[in-house]
């Protein structure tokens, strides 16, 4: 099976997505040589656009519950010349119908890729802003900075940040997400953007949450957290381990294994899948975020699990 064609440097993101589809089919085919596996890993790490396209394929697979066993069965049912084309057509249609293909430049994905500051999967970075505020960026995070004479606005495009704000009586500091804004009131706080809400936990001072569609705002005091969507503020609770990532740790206290693996996957390139038979197992402990292989191996010592590596970028967790 031929490897995906090299793309020119025209910035053709649709071409990158096609390459990602072709790589997925090649990896599923069972015909991958060691040289092809090495070529794939070099392709994946060569560009942020490549990693973004690969993540979109993983999202599509999760939405469709398209697992390697089904794909491999399809490949084996077809002739060598037809099987790759048929699965490519299926994957390409799935990407379109699930809405994961962005409208380039006008899409959230594009804005994420061209943001002022970005971190890769598994990377964390500290930024000193022009006003003296400190910004810590967690894995796979993108932030735009929009400072003016009237306000200091951080636009969180993706991921999670921790802000230690510098005093400025004339310019409030705001964190904007698709769900609304969080205004710092002399504070340190954590903001995490999720698909359907933004979670804010306050570690010092206060933060005012304003949903996008004009619902009543809420001021959160130190030691508390809340979520807000476009039209409401919900779930005011005490803080727990939301900022453990600042120390490179994932803390679990009788956490569902499914939720734990979902959280761990944020720090690992590729995808972690798991059987529903293991999702409700409970896991506790303190785990190093920047060594996900070590975390996965430690789970084997604590729980009746088996872990299969379809490739270094596709891991499946099964019950024994």
Secondary structure by P-SEA (a helix, b strand, c coil): cccccccccccaaaaaaaaaaaaaaaaacccccaaaaaaaaaaaaccaaaaaaaaaaaaaaaaacccaaaaaaaaaacccccaaaaaaaaaaaaaaaacccccccccaaaaaaaccccccccccccccccccbbbbbccbbbbbbbbcccbbbbbbccccccccccccccbbbbbbcccbbbbbccccbbbbbcccbbbbbbcccbbbbbcccccbbbbbccccccccccccccccccccccccccccbbbbccccaaaaaaaaaaaccbbbbbcccccccccccccccccaaaaaaaaaaccccccccccccbbbbbcc
